[in-house]
Amino acid sequence: MPELSIVIVHHQTSELLNLCLKSFIYGYHKTMDREITVVDSTISRKARDLIQENYPEIKYLPFKENLGYARGVNIGIQNSSGKYILILNPDVIATNGAIEKMADYMEKHPDIGMLGPQVLNFNGSHQRTFFSYYNPATILARRSFLGRFGRFKKALNEFLMTDANPSQIQTPDWLMGSAIMVRREALNKIGGMDERFFMYFEDVDWARRFWHNDYKVVFYPEAMMYHYHQRESVSGLGLLDAIFNKKTRWHIASAIKFFWKYRNLQNIQTAKKI
């Protein structure tokens, strides 16, 4: 069994996928036993040719339809066998040693179920990837001018954890799913991502289930990766995004599913920290 399985869910970004694969195949210590699986959602001929011609050792799983992120991740996990599983967007590039640092830290801390690296923009600035739980006020604050005022501003700051130092290890409620390492032993207890979330909130829900099954969710800044991140659910139109942006509608629909799923809990904001 390999130490590490890398699972990449790809959708129509073959140029970025190539950069991603180069960084993970050539950018870390060769003695680390690993396997790489690419789940190609809405099959891309460019991605298929890229992998077949340049990366024949990679397991390539093409699908004609858009699977959604959660289902794509689950298929990748089901076709992997590593002790640790690194789940990535195809627009993430690893720095040397990042993977080893993450796996080593998880090996030394068996109570950690999910670990996220420090993610940087390509200009070197910090990209925020750790958060507190959403609440309905957070959604409204992020999508309207109300986020500048009063309790909505406070809710937004709490969600973004603006008081937390991104150069220090944190135990947030959840981590952005663009780059996360999970422990297979924990998955055997918790299960995969909830496929009712087609896109967005699958990472929020998953992290919540790790916490509530006595596994820590940790932001680990000693490992660094670069991410070509775009908030595709935000077009700059405020509340009108819900009318004109399909991904905004997906985000809002997933938020409703999340709040409904946990509607019977007294305090959705409180994770079971150990």
Summary of the structure (lengths in Angstrom):
residues: 274
radius of gyration: 18.2
end to end distance: 29.9
largest distance: 55.9
contacts: 888
relative contact order: 0.16
helix: 39%
strand: 22%
